[in-house]
Amino acid sequence: MARGKKRRRKMAPRNKENSAMANKKRPVSEEEDDEDYRRRRDRNNQAVKRSRVKSKLRTQQTLERVNQLKTENELLEEKIKMLTKELGFLKDLFLAHAGSNQHPINLQDLDLNALLADDTKPGDLKGSKL
């Protein structure tokens, strides 16, 4: 659209008075006007129904996605806890044996699964030969 030029859109008539004024070029019987109004109302009602169905579907999909993300978040939180625990254990293990060659550890003798079990503390070295 060029500057300074504005296009005017024709507005749909809002009521019967405006409809009669807009259609002065050709006479319209009241029956035709009522039928036209009824068709427009029916089309609008169908559009509203479709819109509401789409809105409900979007809301349902959003809720499902929220639940999926909550579940995924819980799993990731558990993984963080486990990895934090493992990191603490490995730090303690490293610090306990850093620079000490007097008591070398045989990693095959360690039961890492037992050490990382929920009931053990990261600094607890049950099952190791220290």
Order of alpha helices (4+ residues) and beta strands (2+ residues): alpha-alpha-alpha
